[in-house]
Amino acid sequence: MRRRFFVDEIRNGQAEMGEEDARHLVRVLRVERGQRFEISDTRSVYLAEVAEAHKRRVLFRVIEPVSPAPETVRVTLLAALVKFDRFEWLIEKTTEAGVGIIIPLQAERSEKGIEKAAPKRIERWRKIARESSQQARRLAPPEIREPVDWHGVSTGAELLLCLDEAAEAPLLSALPVERRPGAEVMLAVGPEGGWTDRERDRWQALGFKAVSLGGTILRAETAAVVAVAAVRMAWETPTVR
């Protein structure tokens, strides 16, 4: 299976990578002239051949379009802020699992003061998501939004689910039997220690259904990956009649 890389734009049948990406391709991946890869401008995917390979510039020549896998469901993840090394792991792995949007959330049990440092991490988080998306051969990286508190939570998705260890309903039982392609699902994942009772009341008032991932207690970042993967897999599995 061919590697896939992101490019800023494709113009006149060519695409160019700048110095930072070119250096990685040439020095680390040993990319050479004549090799073929897939490239994406986040809208379309193409088979392309390396026309030039230098440490400051890599030029691709487009050969033909490639049909990307259709998007079955769009998952938005409201992820409570946890320690940054673990939050970066969450971004990397939920990106591989197919998350569409990640919104960092300042929860009541998030580490004190972490919300003040979070905005400075946005560009790093987006870079992690981009690199993970290339590895996963995605059409585009997920959108990493600015951190929000409760006042910034917007509930535009048609299915709103809140992971809660105290919930009785399993996650899969809350998914519709008829799963419409392109549906939007929003998942809320809490911090270590879970949601407070006040937060549970807020989720309920916003229309979220509390669901569980089973009898074991998962780390916040692990729960996020499992939940995103479960929703994606449910939509990609044919409904048995």
C-alpha positions as semicolon CSV with decimal commas, in nm:
position;residue;x (nm);y (nm);z (nm)
1;M;0,000;0,000;0,000
2;R;0,141;0,336;-0,103
3;R;0,227;0,609;0,144
4;R;0,011;0,920;0,137
5;F;0,129;1,277;0,190
6;F;-0,053;1,608;0,226
7;V;0,026;1,900;-0,002
8;D;-0,097;2,258;0,021
9;E;-0,227;2,270;-0,336
10;I;-0,213;2,097;-0,672
11;R;-0,165;2,330;-0,967
12;N;-0,115;2,249;-1,335
13;G;-0,071;1,882;-1,254
14;Q;0,206;1,942;-1,000
15;A;0,241;1,975;-0,625
16;E;0,533;2,098;-0,420
17;M;0,643;2,026;-0,065
18;G;0,826;2,292;0,130
19;E;1,150;2,263;0,322
20;E;1,028;2,105;0,647
21;D;0,831;1,825;0,480
22;A;1,087;1,784;0,202
23;R;1,368;1,734;0,452
24;H;1,174;1,454;0,621
25;L;1,095;1,283;0,290
26;V;1,451;1,300;0,158
27;R;1,655;1,241;0,472
28;V;1,431;1,007;0,670
29;L;1,219;0,826;0,410
30;R;1,489;0,837;0,140
31;V;1,243;0,946;-0,128
32;E;1,396;0,949;-0,475
33;R;1,300;1,076;-0,817
34;G;1,066;0,837;-1,000
35;Q;0,902;0,690;-0,689
36;R;0,524;0,696;-0,674
37;F;0,306;0,798;-0,381
38;E;-0,044;0,924;-0,313
39;I;-0,090;1,293;-0,239
40;S;-0,392;1,473;-0,096
41;D;-0,486;1,840;-0,092
42;T;-0,755;1,748;0,168
43;R;-1,022;1,754;-0,103
44;S;-0,899;1,492;-0,351
45;V;-0,638;1,217;-0,367
46;Y;-0,401;1,155;-0,657
47;L;-0,137;0,906;-0,760
48;A;0,179;1,110;-0,817
49;E;0,541;1,057;-0,914
50;V;0,839;1,235;-0,760
51;A;0,977;1,464;-1,030
52;E;1,240;1,632;-0,811
53;A;1,371;1,539;-0,466
54;H;1,590;1,783;-0,276
55;K;1,624;1,847;0,097
56;R;1,453;2,184;0,056
57;R;1,197;2,092;-0,207
58;V;1,012;1,787;-0,335
59;L;0,807;1,820;-0,654
60;F;0,533;1,572;-0,745
61;R;0,384;1,517;-1,089
62;V;0,021;1,405;-1,082
63;I;-0,052;1,085;-1,275
64;E;-0,419;1,014;-1,205
65;P;-0,692;1,066;-0,944
66;V;-0,754;0,806;-0,673
67;S;-1,099;0,742;-0,529
68;P;-1,089;0,800;-0,151
69;A;-1,294;0,586;0,085
70;P;-1,639;0,742;0,140
71;E;-1,704;0,904;0,477
72;T;-1,960;0,693;0,660
73;V;-2,004;0,899;0,978
74;R;-1,860;1,224;1,108
75;V;-1,753;1,201;1,471
76;T;-1,693;1,510;1,683
77;L;-1,504;1,443;2,006
78;L;-1,546;1,671;2,306
79;A;-1,238;1,562;2,499
80;A;-1,183;1,683;2,854
81;L;-0,832;1,818;2,897
82;V;-0,587;1,579;3,062
83;K;-0,208;1,597;3,099
84;F;-0,061;1,710;2,771
85;D;0,145;1,398;2,693
86;R;-0,168;1,188;2,726
87;F;-0,379;1,440;2,535
88;E;-0,131;1,423;2,247
89;W;-0,165;1,044;2,249
90;L;-0,544;1,089;2,240
91;I;-0,514;1,312;1,933
92;E;-0,281;1,073;1,755
93;K;-0,490;0,762;1,815
94;T;-0,837;0,908;1,765
95;T;-0,707;1,052;1,438
96;E;-0,607;0,701;1,332
97;A;-0,953;0,581;1,440
98;G;-1,120;0,837;1,213
99;V;-1,237;1,126;1,432
100;G;-1,357;1,428;1,236
101;I;-1,333;1,711;1,490
102;I;-1,159;1,731;1,828
103;I;-1,269;1,999;2,075
104;P;-1,064;2,023;2,397
105;L;-1,294;2,081;2,694
106;Q;-1,211;2,232;3,030
107;A;-1,393;2,003;3,274
108;E;-1,431;2,054;3,647
109;R;-1,187;1,772;3,721
110;S;-0,934;1,867;3,454
111;E;-0,593;1,942;3,604
112;K;-0,591;2,286;3,761
113;G;-0,447;2,555;3,535
114;I;-0,421;2,331;3,230
115;E;-0,674;2,541;3,039
116;K;-0,438;2,841;3,045
117;A;-0,159;2,652;2,871
118;A;-0,381;2,460;2,628
119;P;-0,421;2,736;2,363
120;K;-0,043;2,745;2,320
121;R;-0,050;2,377;2,223
122;I;-0,301;2,406;1,938
123;E;-0,047;2,422;1,655
124;R;0,147;2,130;1,798
125;W;-0,175;1,929;1,828
126;R;-0,263;2,009;1,466
127;K;0,080;1,894;1,353
128;I;0,037;1,566;1,541
129;A;-0,304;1,517;1,378
130;R;-0,160;1,589;1,033
131;E;0,125;1,340;1,073
132;S;-0,109;1,075;1,211
133;S;-0,352;1,135;0,923
134;Q;-0,079;1,071;0,668
135;Q;0,011;0,746;0,840
136;A;-0,356;0,644;0,843
137;R;-0,400;0,741;0,474
138;R;-0,682;0,981;0,549
139;L;-0,820;1,227;0,297
140;A;-0,772;1,512;0,544
141;P;-0,663;1,565;0,904
142;P;-0,929;1,616;1,171
143;E;-1,014;1,970;1,271
144;I;-0,856;2,063;1,605
145;R;-1,053;2,350;1,756
146;E;-0,968;2,597;2,029
147;P;-1,038;2,477;2,385
148;V;-1,382;2,557;2,527
149;D;-1,559;2,555;2,860
150;W;-1,925;2,474;2,910
151;H;-2,036;2,803;2,760
152;G;-1,866;2,712;2,432
153;V;-2,026;2,370;2,382
154;S;-2,234;2,364;2,064
155;T;-2,460;2,065;1,999
156;G;-2,528;2,054;1,627
157;A;-2,490;1,677;1,581
158;E;-2,795;1,454;1,545
159;L;-2,669;1,202;1,803
160;L;-2,521;1,325;2,132
161;L;-2,348;1,072;2,357
162;C;-2,165;1,123;2,685
163;L;-1,933;0,852;2,813
164;D;-1,996;0,795;3,182
165;E;-1,878;0,506;3,397
166;A;-2,201;0,537;3,599
167;A;-2,422;0,489;3,292
168;E;-2,610;0,162;3,242
169;A;-2,668;0,179;2,865
170;P;-2,383;0,040;2,651
171;L;-2,254;0,273;2,380
172;L;-2,355;0,042;2,096
173;S;-2,713;0,019;2,224
174;A;-2,752;0,394;2,177
175;L;-2,662;0,384;1,807
176;P;-2,950;0,382;1,557
177;V;-3,034;0,058;1,378
178;E;-3,064;0,244;1,049
179;R;-2,730;0,422;1,021
180;R;-2,744;0,696;0,762
181;P;-2,420;0,761;0,568
182;G;-2,281;1,101;0,657
183;A;-2,453;1,115;0,997
184;E;-2,299;1,333;1,268
185;V;-2,224;1,195;1,614
186;M;-2,083;1,394;1,906
187;L;-1,901;1,209;2,184
188;A;-1,811;1,366;2,519
189;V;-1,527;1,203;2,715
190;G;-1,446;1,314;3,068
191;P;-1,120;1,359;3,259
192;E;-0,959;1,128;3,512
193;G;-1,207;1,095;3,796
194;G;-1,503;1,129;3,561
195;W;-1,778;1,389;3,548
196;T;-1,914;1,567;3,852
197;D;-2,286;1,547;3,928
198;R;-2,323;1,907;3,813
199;E;-2,163;1,818;3,480
200;R;-2,391;1,517;3,441
201;D;-2,688;1,750;3,484
202;R;-2,544;1,982;3,219
203;W;-2,499;1,702;2,968
204;Q;-2,854;1,586;3,024
205;A;-2,985;1,941;2,980
206;L;-2,794;1,969;2,650
207;G;-2,958;1,650;2,522
208;F;-2,670;1,405;2,565
209;K;-2,741;1,040;2,645
210;A;-2,511;0,883;2,904
211;V;-2,349;0,562;2,780
212;S;-2,090;0,315;2,904
213;L;-1,799;0,126;2,749
214;G;-1,846;-0,173;2,978
215;G;-1,746;-0,289;3,323
216;T;-1,378;-0,194;3,316
217;I;-1,253;0,155;3,398
218;L;-1,052;0,305;3,112
219;R;-0,816;0,599;3,110
220;A;-0,971;0,907;2,953
221;E;-0,756;0,889;2,641
222;T;-0,819;0,515;2,600
223;A;-1,194;0,563;2,633
224;A;-1,184;0,830;2,362
225;V;-1,011;0,598;2,115
226;V;-1,239;0,303;2,192
227;A;-1,553;0,516;2,156
228;V;-1,451;0,676;1,826
229;A;-1,347;0,339;1,683
230;A;-1,671;0,175;1,799
231;V;-1,890;0,438;1,633
232;R;-1,690;0,429;1,312
233;M;-1,699;0,048;1,301
234;A;-2,074;0,043;1,363
235;W;-2,135;0,268;1,063
236;E;-1,899;0,068;0,844
237;T;-2,061;-0,265;0,933
238;P;-2,364;-0,360;0,720
239;T;-2,685;-0,373;0,920
240;V;-2,805;-0,731;0,963
241;R;-3,174;-0,771;0,889
